[in-house]
Amino acid sequence: MTSSASTRSRSATGRPAPRSRRSRPELRSLLTTAIDDLPGDYKTAFLLHDVEGLSNPEIAETLHISLPAVKSRVHRSRLFLRQRLADYMRAA
């Protein structure tokens, strides 16, 4: 008896293959729009941390804000993006 997970096609990495190649451009567009929709302070912190790779202390120094403020902004931006992507995945 095989599970449904084992009957799905797998990529070269052994992970389940993406549902559809057509959805990648759509997902990329959604993510770009969701990042653009972030409030300015959250967007800046997110981009500096998760795209540019700056550490929290580096961001705090660059933006002249406290370390807890950086952590909060990065966390809240991720929550916002996670919700937007979850809404998309439920609809797909």
N, CA and C atoms as a LAMMPS dump frame, in Angstrom:
ITEM: TIMESTEP
0
ITEM: NUMBER OF ATOMS
276
ITEM: BOX BOUNDS ff ff ff
-5.0000000000000000e+02 5.0000000000000000e+02
-5.0000000000000000e+02 5.0000000000000000e+02
-5.0000000000000000e+02 5.0000000000000000e+02
ITEM: ATOMS id mol type element x y z
1 1 1 N 0.836 -1.173 0
2 1 2 C 0 0 0
3 1 3 C 0.882 1.238 0
4 2 1 N 0.646 2.172 -0.928
5 2 2 C 1.471 3.36 -1.04
6 2 3 C 0.685 4.58 -0.631
7 3 1 N 1.382 5.544 -0.039
8 3 2 C 0.722 6.786 0.352
9 3 3 C 0.643 7.721 -0.845
10 4 1 N -0.258 8.677 -0.75
11 4 2 C -0.408 9.617 -1.862
12 4 3 C 0.857 10.442 -2.061
13 5 1 N 1.589 10.703 -0.982
14 5 2 C 2.819 11.481 -1.102
15 5 3 C 3.86 10.733 -1.928
16 6 1 N 3.892 9.402 -1.785
17 6 2 C 4.904 8.641 -2.514
18 6 3 C 4.54 8.458 -3.977
19 7 1 N 3.271 8.669 -4.337
20 7 2 C 2.873 8.501 -5.724
21 7 3 C 2.997 9.787 -6.522
22 8 1 N 3.208 10.919 -5.842
23 8 2 C 3.415 12.176 -6.564
24 8 3 C 4.761 12.149 -7.268
25 9 1 N 4.853 12.901 -8.36
26 9 2 C 6.147 12.982 -9.038
27 9 3 C 7.116 13.76 -8.165
28 10 1 N 8.364 13.44 -8.308
29 10 2 C 9.399 14.072 -7.484
30 10 3 C 10.402 14.778 -8.381
31 11 1 N 10.977 15.857 -7.842
32 11 2 C 12.013 16.572 -8.575
33 11 3 C 13.344 15.851 -8.381
34 12 1 N 14.381 16.357 -8.996
35 12 2 C 15.714 15.747 -8.884
36 12 3 C 16.223 15.775 -7.451
37 13 1 N 15.713 16.706 -6.62
38 13 2 C 16.143 16.803 -5.227
39 13 3 C 15.41 15.838 -4.328
40 14 1 N 14.406 15.126 -4.881
41 14 2 C 13.639 14.202 -4.072
42 14 3 C 12.415 14.839 -3.447
43 15 1 N 12.265 16.138 -3.596
44 15 2 C 11.098 16.839 -3.079
45 15 3 C 9.941 16.678 -4.058
46 16 1 N 8.711 16.822 -3.548
47 16 2 C 7.585 16.769 -4.482
48 16 3 C 7.734 17.848 -5.556
49 17 1 N 7.415 17.482 -6.781
50 17 2 C 7.521 18.425 -7.892
51 17 3 C 6.475 19.521 -7.735
52 18 1 N 6.777 20.731 -8.214
53 18 2 C 5.789 21.809 -8.137
54 18 3 C 4.519 21.403 -8.875
55 19 1 N 3.375 21.936 -8.412
56 19 2 C 2.093 21.576 -9.027
57 19 3 C 2.059 21.934 -10.495
58 20 1 N 2.575 23.087 -10.823
59 20 2 C 2.526 23.503 -12.218
60 20 3 C 3.565 24.58 -12.458
61 21 1 N 4.22 24.498 -13.575
62 21 2 C 5.209 25.521 -13.935
63 21 3 C 4.525 26.859 -14.196
64 22 1 N 3.277 26.828 -14.657
65 22 2 C 2.565 28.075 -14.939
66 22 3 C 2.344 28.889 -13.679
67 23 1 N 2.28 28.261 -12.523
68 23 2 C 1.993 28.977 -11.293
69 23 3 C 3.201 29.763 -10.774
70 24 1 N 4.4 29.407 -11.212
71 24 2 C 5.579 30.129 -10.727
72 24 3 C 5.568 31.607 -11.091
73 25 1 N 5.332 31.968 -12.336
74 25 2 C 5.269 33.407 -12.649
75 25 3 C 4.15 34.106 -11.881
76 26 1 N 3.044 33.41 -11.708
77 26 2 C 1.933 33.99 -10.953
78 26 3 C 2.325 34.196 -9.494
79 27 1 N 2.986 33.222 -8.902
80 27 2 C 3.436 33.329 -7.517
81 27 3 C 4.478 34.431 -7.37
82 28 1 N 5.39 34.522 -8.331
83 28 2 C 6.41 35.575 -8.302
84 28 3 C 5.751 36.956 -8.354
85 29 1 N 4.76 37.086 -9.208
86 29 2 C 4.032 38.343 -9.325
87 29 3 C 3.305 38.674 -8.02
88 30 1 N 2.673 37.667 -7.425
89 30 2 C 1.978 37.867 -6.156
90 30 3 C 2.949 38.31 -5.07
91 31 1 N 4.096 37.656 -4.996
92 31 2 C 5.086 37.996 -3.977
93 31 3 C 5.614 39.41 -4.186
94 32 1 N 5.894 39.774 -5.428
95 32 2 C 6.363 41.132 -5.727
96 32 3 C 5.318 42.16 -5.313
97 33 1 N 4.06 41.89 -5.641
98 33 2 C 2.981 42.8 -5.273
99 33 3 C 2.839 42.882 -3.76
100 34 1 N 2.919 41.737 -3.078
101 34 2 C 2.793 41.72 -1.62
102 34 3 C 3.922 42.502 -0.967
103 35 1 N 5.136 42.373 -1.463
104 35 2 C 6.263 43.145 -0.926
105 35 3 C 6.038 44.627 -1.174
106 36 1 N 5.586 44.973 -2.374
107 36 2 C 5.306 46.373 -2.691
108 36 3 C 4.211 46.946 -1.797
109 37 1 N 3.27 46.105 -1.359
110 37 2 C 2.156 46.55 -0.52
111 37 3 C 2.511 46.693 0.956
112 38 1 N 3.698 46.221 1.344
113 38 2 C 4.114 46.382 2.739
114 38 3 C 4.213 47.866 3.085
115 39 1 N 3.85 48.233 4.323
116 39 2 C 4.113 49.614 4.746
117 39 3 C 5.608 49.911 4.607
118 40 1 N 5.943 51.138 4.306
119 40 2 C 7.319 51.521 4.001
120 40 3 C 8.361 51.052 4.988
121 41 1 N 8.1 51.232 6.294
122 41 2 C 9.081 50.823 7.307
123 41 3 C 9.293 49.312 7.304
124 42 1 N 8.217 48.56 7.126
125 42 2 C 8.319 47.102 7.105
126 42 3 C 9.008 46.631 5.838
127 43 1 N 8.672 47.256 4.733
128 43 2 C 9.278 46.88 3.452
129 43 3 C 10.794 47.089 3.498
130 44 1 N 11.218 48.228 4.014
131 44 2 C 12.657 48.516 4.097
132 44 3 C 13.367 47.494 4.957
133 45 1 N 12.819 47.203 6.142
134 45 2 C 13.448 46.233 7.043
135 45 3 C 13.488 44.846 6.4
136 46 1 N 12.392 44.45 5.761
137 46 2 C 12.341 43.138 5.105
138 46 3 C 13.389 43.032 4.006
139 47 1 N 13.436 44.024 3.137
140 47 2 C 14.385 43.977 2.022
141 47 3 C 15.827 43.973 2.507
142 48 1 N 16.139 44.805 3.5
143 48 2 C 17.505 44.839 4.016
144 48 3 C 17.891 43.511 4.655
145 49 1 N 16.954 42.89 5.371
146 49 2 C 17.262 41.651 6.079
147 49 3 C 17.222 40.427 5.161
148 50 1 N 16.086 40.212 4.502
149 50 2 C 15.879 38.96 3.783
150 50 3 C 16.35 38.976 2.338
151 51 1 N 16.521 40.147 1.766
152 51 2 C 17.002 40.219 0.383
153 51 3 C 18.481 40.598 0.352
154 52 1 N 18.839 41.663 1.074
155 52 2 C 20.228 42.134 1.07
156 52 3 C 21.117 41.385 2.062
157 53 1 N 20.513 40.717 3.045
158 53 2 C 21.282 39.895 3.972
159 53 3 C 21.924 40.633 5.132
160 54 1 N 21.482 41.851 5.421
161 54 2 C 22.037 42.583 6.554
162 54 3 C 21.551 41.969 7.859
163 55 1 N 22.372 42.064 8.883
164 55 2 C 21.988 41.573 10.206
165 55 3 C 21.069 42.597 10.868
166 56 1 N 20.382 42.175 11.904
167 56 2 C 19.51 43.105 12.626
168 56 3 C 20.271 44.306 13.174
169 57 1 N 21.443 44.113 13.809
170 57 2 C 22.192 45.279 14.29
171 57 3 C 22.614 46.223 13.152
172 58 1 N 22.977 45.664 12.002
173 58 2 C 23.342 46.514 10.861
174 58 3 C 22.146 47.335 10.382
175 59 1 N 20.978 46.714 10.372
176 59 2 C 19.772 47.431 9.953
177 59 3 C 19.448 48.527 10.952
178 60 1 N 19.548 48.221 12.233
179 60 2 C 19.277 49.216 13.273
180 60 3 C 20.19 50.425 13.109
181 61 1 N 21.444 50.172 12.847
182 61 2 C 22.402 51.264 12.659
183 61 3 C 22.1 52.053 11.385
184 62 1 N 21.792 51.351 10.303
185 62 2 C 21.51 51.999 9.026
186 62 3 C 20.271 52.872 9.094
187 63 1 N 19.224 52.361 9.753
188 63 2 C 17.95 53.086 9.806
189 63 3 C 17.826 53.998 11.03
190 64 1 N 18.828 53.94 11.913
191 64 2 C 18.818 54.748 13.144
192 64 3 C 17.587 54.446 13.987
193 65 1 N 17.345 53.142 14.186
194 65 2 C 16.252 52.692 15.039
195 65 3 C 16.793 51.642 15.998
196 66 1 N 15.988 51.296 17.002
197 66 2 C 16.433 50.317 17.996
198 66 3 C 16.414 48.9 17.413
199 67 1 N 17.182 48.03 18.037
200 67 2 C 17.217 46.632 17.625
201 67 3 C 15.844 45.973 17.775
202 68 1 N 15.124 46.195 18.892
203 68 2 C 13.782 45.616 18.98
204 68 3 C 12.844 46.102 17.873
205 69 1 N 12.994 47.343 17.436
206 69 2 C 12.163 47.862 16.341
207 69 3 C 12.46 47.115 15.04
208 70 1 N 13.726 46.824 14.793
209 70 2 C 14.106 46.06 13.591
210 70 3 C 13.473 44.677 13.644
211 71 1 N 13.632 44.002 14.768
212 71 2 C 13.087 42.65 14.909
213 71 3 C 11.577 42.65 14.697
214 72 1 N 10.91 43.629 15.251
215 72 2 C 9.463 43.736 15.097
216 72 3 C 9.071 43.959 13.645
217 73 1 N 9.762 44.851 12.968
218 73 2 C 9.431 45.159 11.575
219 73 3 C 9.663 43.968 10.655
220 74 1 N 10.763 43.265 10.853
221 74 2 C 11.044 42.091 10.027
222 74 3 C 9.993 41.012 10.294
223 75 1 N 9.696 40.793 11.569
224 75 2 C 8.704 39.779 11.933
225 75 3 C 7.333 40.116 11.356
226 76 1 N 6.891 41.333 11.527
227 76 2 C 5.566 41.729 11.037
228 76 3 C 5.494 41.693 9.517
229 77 1 N 6.581 42.044 8.855
230 77 2 C 6.567 41.975 7.39
231 77 3 C 6.43 40.527 6.927
232 78 1 N 7.099 39.61 7.597
233 78 2 C 6.985 38.193 7.241
234 78 3 C 5.58 37.666 7.495
235 79 1 N 4.975 38.095 8.605
236 79 2 C 3.599 37.675 8.886
237 79 3 C 2.656 38.151 7.79
238 80 1 N 2.815 39.388 7.361
239 80 2 C 1.99 39.951 6.292
240 80 3 C 2.163 39.148 5.006
241 81 1 N 3.405 38.887 4.633
242 81 2 C 3.679 38.143 3.407
243 81 3 C 3.169 36.705 3.505
244 82 1 N 3.347 36.097 4.662
245 82 2 C 2.866 34.728 4.859
246 82 3 C 1.346 34.67 4.668
247 83 1 N 0.631 35.661 5.21
248 83 2 C -0.819 35.688 5.068
249 83 3 C -1.227 35.859 3.61
250 84 1 N -0.563 36.749 2.908
251 84 2 C -0.889 36.962 1.496
252 84 3 C -0.651 35.7 0.682
253 85 1 N 0.442 35.007 0.945
254 85 2 C 0.738 33.774 0.215
255 85 3 C -0.225 32.652 0.619
256 86 1 N -0.604 32.605 1.889
257 86 2 C -1.556 31.588 2.345
258 86 3 C -2.9 31.787 1.652
259 87 1 N -3.332 33.023 1.515
260 87 2 C -4.584 33.309 0.818
261 87 3 C -4.512 32.798 -0.621
262 88 1 N -3.392 33.006 -1.272
263 88 2 C -3.196 32.551 -2.657
264 88 3 C -3.231 31.028 -2.726
265 89 1 N -2.529 30.374 -1.808
266 89 2 C -2.436 28.918 -1.844
267 89 3 C -3.799 28.271 -1.572
268 90 1 N -4.593 28.869 -0.704
269 90 2 C -5.931 28.337 -0.438
270 90 3 C -6.819 28.463 -1.676
271 91 1 N -6.645 29.536 -2.412
272 91 2 C -7.465 29.78 -3.597
273 91 3 C -7.02 28.917 -4.779
274 92 1 N -5.761 28.478 -4.767
275 92 2 C -5.214 27.703 -5.901
276 92 3 C -5.749 26.296 -5.954
